[in-house]
Amino acid sequence: MVHYFLEQGENIRFRPVHRLDRGTSGLVLVAKSAYIHHQLAKHLAAKLFTRRYIALVHGQMKEDRGTIREPIGLANGSFIKRIVTSQGKEAVSRYYVLRTFKKWSLVVVELETGRTHQVRVHLSHLGNPLLGDNLYGGDNNYIDRPSLHCGFLAFTHPQSSQVLKVACPIPKDMRKLLG
C-alpha cells in the first residue's frame, strides 16, 4: 500500500485503523493523516464500526446464528496463539450461517470487539475451526491459509459525517471451495 501511494506521488505514513491476521484477505482501512487516524481509532474503540468477515469452517455449526461472548488471552507459553480464558479480554462475535456443505459451512461473522485472532479463536472454541487454520485446529488440505475474508466495512467519515460502506468480493481460493 505504501508503494502505491509513493507511485501516486504521495509520501504518507501507513496508518492502519484496523488490522488483519496474517493470511486473512479483504478490506483494511488506512488513514492518510494522523488526525483522521485518531478519529477513526476512537470510533472503532467506541464500537461504531461494522466489520463483517466471511469464513469457511469445518463441519456444521450447532446453531444457525448466535453471539459468542468469550474472553480471549494468550495461550500459556506462546506469543502467538490465543485461547478462550477467563483471564482474557472481552471479545464478542456475532455469526450466522449462510450455507452448509457436506464437510464445511460458510459463515458470516460480525465483530463487536477486535481481539487478535478473535474470529479464529471463537469459531475453533465452538468446535468449527477455519479451513486452512492449522494453528487453531483447521485442516490445510483444502486451502493453504485460514479461510477468512474481511468482506464488509461500514463507518462514519470523521470530517464529512458520511456513512461509508465498502465491500470486497470473496477471493478466488475461497470461491473455489464453494464450487
Secondary structure, 3 states (H helix, E strand, C coil): CHHHHHHCCCCCCCEECCCCCCCCEECCCEECCHHHHHHHHHHHHCCCCEEEEEEEEECCCCCCEEEEECCEEECCCCCCCEEECCCCECCEEEEEEEEECCCEEEEEEEECCCCCCHHHHHHHHCCCCECCCHHHCCCCCCCCCCCEEEEEEEEECCCCCCEEEEECCCCHHHHHHHC
